[in-house]
Amino acid sequence: MKELIEYIVKSLVIDEESVKVTETEENDEIVYHVFVAEDDMGRVIGKSGKVASSIRAIVKSISSRQHKKAFVKFGE
């Protein structure tokens, strides 16, 4: 799942080298923290947060098959 998030985010940004995705797992919850360059943050979030919502929807649908809860958080 982490690789999928990296692939999606890297295809959106200009500075692919600055993309970093970390994974934290507690009980049945997985939190993915996505870090990109400050200039690329707008591309990842999207207008009115639509791109970020789409990424979260993809991750949520895949994680529900694994019977776990997954969250995606975007930071600098």
Secondary structure, DSSP 8 states (H G I E B T S, - for coil): -HHHHHHHHHHH-S-GGG-EEEEEEETTEEEEEEE--GGGHHHHH-GGGHHHHHHHHHHHHHHHHTT-EEEEEEE-
